[in-house]
Amino acid sequence: MNDSSDNQLVALALYGDAKAFELIVRRYQKLVYNVLFNMLRDHSATADATQDTFLKAYKALPTFRTELAFKPWLLRIATNTGLNAIRDEKQKASDSLDEMLEIDPLNEPVSWASADLEAERNFVVASISGALTALPARQRHIFVLRYQHDLSYADISNIVNETEGVVKTQLFRAREKLRKLLYDQLKVEGGA
């Protein structure tokens, strides 16, 4: 059953096979968590929203159109769940280096020989993460879906319920804003 397609697992789940939906959850849990974390920036809220996403997906399975791809459908539910959590809780993104290290311990230098490279990498990651938090939530979400999760314009369009043209425009604006923010940051740090 592990080799089954998403749509086959959905069909089995609709026929009452609990293990089929469990496989769907295992297959997409990390992706949904990462998408939601990029929106919420809080582990506890993200865990709750992830669980809520799968509960909503399970309840909505009978409405899933099997001629479409499952992953964008699920990520749209996740996106809406994340937006609801932001709206309800009015959470602010926090982007400290300590939190970044907690998320990805591999950012921690592993040896003295590579400490300079790791410090530089951490600085770049922190700079980009900081710049990302300065983007409007919609642009940041679309940017992360495209460049961190490598989704197509069509998939992103389905997830955020916008046309591909709007998605491309938002990505262009996000890249331009990030470019300016990072350039301004380098100017300030460089003393120019």
C-alpha positions in Angstrom: 0.0 0.0 0.0 3.0 2.3 0.5 3.5 2.4 -3.3 -0.1 3.5 -3.9 -0.8 6.8 -5.6 -2.5 9.6 -3.6 -5.7 9.1 -5.5 -5.7 5.3 -4.8 -5.2 6.0 -1.1 -8.0 8.6 -1.1 -10.3 6.0 -2.7 -9.4 3.4 -0.1 -9.9 5.9 2.7 -13.3 6.8 1.3 -14.2 3.1 1.5 -13.3 3.1 5.2 -9.6 2.0 5.1 -8.1 3.9 8.1 -4.6 2.8 7.2 -4.9 4.4 3.8 -5.5 7.9 5.3 -2.7 7.2 7.8 -0.4 6.7 4.9 -1.5 10.0 3.4 -0.8 11.7 6.7 2.7 10.2 6.9 3.4 11.0 3.3 2.5 14.7 3.6 2.9 15.5 7.3 6.3 17.1 7.0 5.4 19.2 3.9 2.2 20.5 5.5 4.1 21.2 8.7 6.8 23.2 6.8 4.3 25.2 4.8 2.3 26.1 7.9 5.5 26.9 9.9 6.5 29.3 7.2 3.2 31.0 7.7 2.9 30.9 11.5 6.5 30.8 12.8 5.4 29.1 16.0 5.9 25.4 16.7 2.9 24.9 18.9 0.5 26.8 16.6 2.0 24.9 13.6 1.5 21.5 15.2 -2.1 22.4 16.0 -2.7 23.8 12.4 -1.1 20.6 10.9 -3.4 18.4 12.9 -6.4 20.6 12.0 -5.4 20.5 8.3 -5.5 16.7 8.2 -8.8 16.6 10.2 -10.3 19.0 7.7 -8.9 17.0 4.8 -10.3 13.8 6.1 -13.7 15.3 6.6 -13.6 16.9 3.1 -12.3 13.7 1.3 -15.7 13.0 -0.3 -15.5 16.4 -2.0 -12.0 15.7 -3.5 -12.1 15.5 -7.3 -9.9 12.6 -8.2 -9.1 14.0 -11.6 -7.1 16.7 -9.8 -3.8 16.3 -8.0 -4.1 15.6 -4.2 -1.1 17.6 -3.0 -2.2 21.0 -4.2 -5.7 20.3 -2.7 -4.2 19.4 0.6 -1.9 22.4 0.6 -4.8 24.7 -0.1 -6.5 23.3 3.0 -3.3 23.9 4.9 -3.0 27.4 3.6 -6.5 28.3 4.6 -6.0 26.7 8.0 -2.8 28.8 8.4 -4.5 32.0 7.3 -7.4 31.3 9.8 -4.8 30.8 12.6 -3.1 34.0 11.7 -6.4 35.9 11.6 -7.7 34.3 14.8 -4.5 34.6 16.9 -2.9 37.7 15.2 0.4 36.0 15.6 3.6 37.8 14.7 6.4 36.0 13.0 9.6 35.7 15.1 12.9 35.0 13.5 15.7 34.7 16.0 18.8 32.8 15.3 18.1 30.6 18.3 14.8 29.6 16.9 16.3 28.9 13.5 18.8 26.6 15.1 16.1 24.9 17.0 14.2 24.2 13.7 17.3 23.0 11.8 20.1 21.8 14.1 22.3 21.3 11.0 22.8 25.1 11.0 25.0 24.5 14.0 28.7 24.4 13.1 30.0 20.8 13.2 33.7 21.3 13.4 36.2 24.2 14.0 37.5 23.7 10.5 34.1 24.5 9.0 33.0 27.0 11.6 33.7 30.0 9.4 31.7 28.5 6.5 28.9 27.5 8.8 28.8 31.0 10.4 28.6 32.6 7.0 25.9 30.2 5.9 23.9 30.9 9.1 24.3 34.6 8.5 23.0 34.3 4.9 20.1 32.1 6.1 19.2 34.5 8.9 19.4 37.5 6.5 17.1 35.8 4.0 14.7 34.7 6.8 14.7 38.1 8.3 14.0 39.7 4.9 11.2 37.1 4.3 9.4 38.2 7.4 9.4 41.8 6.1 7.4 40.6 3.1 3.6 40.8 3.2 2.2 37.4 4.4 0.7 36.6 1.0 4.0 37.3 -0.9 6.0 35.3 1.6 3.7 32.3 1.4 3.8 32.2 -2.4 7.6 32.7 -2.4 8.1 29.8 0.1 5.7 27.5 -1.9 7.7 28.2 -5.1 11.3 28.3 -3.9 11.3 26.2 -0.8 8.8 23.6 -1.7 9.4 23.8 -5.5 5.8 23.8 -6.5 4.7 24.8 -10.0 2.8 28.0 -10.8 -0.3 26.0 -11.5 -0.1 24.2 -8.1 0.5 27.5 -6.3 -2.4 29.1 -8.2 -4.7 26.3 -7.0 -3.4 26.5 -3.4 -3.8 30.3 -3.0 -6.9 30.5 -5.2 -5.4 33.1 -7.6 -4.6 33.0 -11.3 -1.1 32.0 -12.5 -0.6 35.6 -13.6 -1.3 36.9 -10.1 1.1 34.3 -8.7 3.9 35.3 -11.1 3.3 39.0 -10.3 3.4 38.3 -6.5 6.6 36.3 -7.0 8.2 39.1 -9.0 7.3 41.7 -6.4 8.5 39.4 -3.6 11.9 38.9 -5.4 12.3 42.6 -6.0 11.4 43.5 -2.4 13.8 40.8 -1.1 16.6 42.0 -3.4 16.1 45.6 -2.1 15.9 44.5 1.6 19.1 42.4 1.3 20.9 45.1 -0.6 19.9 47.7 2.0 21.0 45.3 4.8 24.4 44.8 3.2 24.9 48.6 2.8 24.1 49.1 6.5 26.4 46.3 7.7 29.1 47.3 5.3 29.1 50.9 6.6 28.3 52.3 3.1 
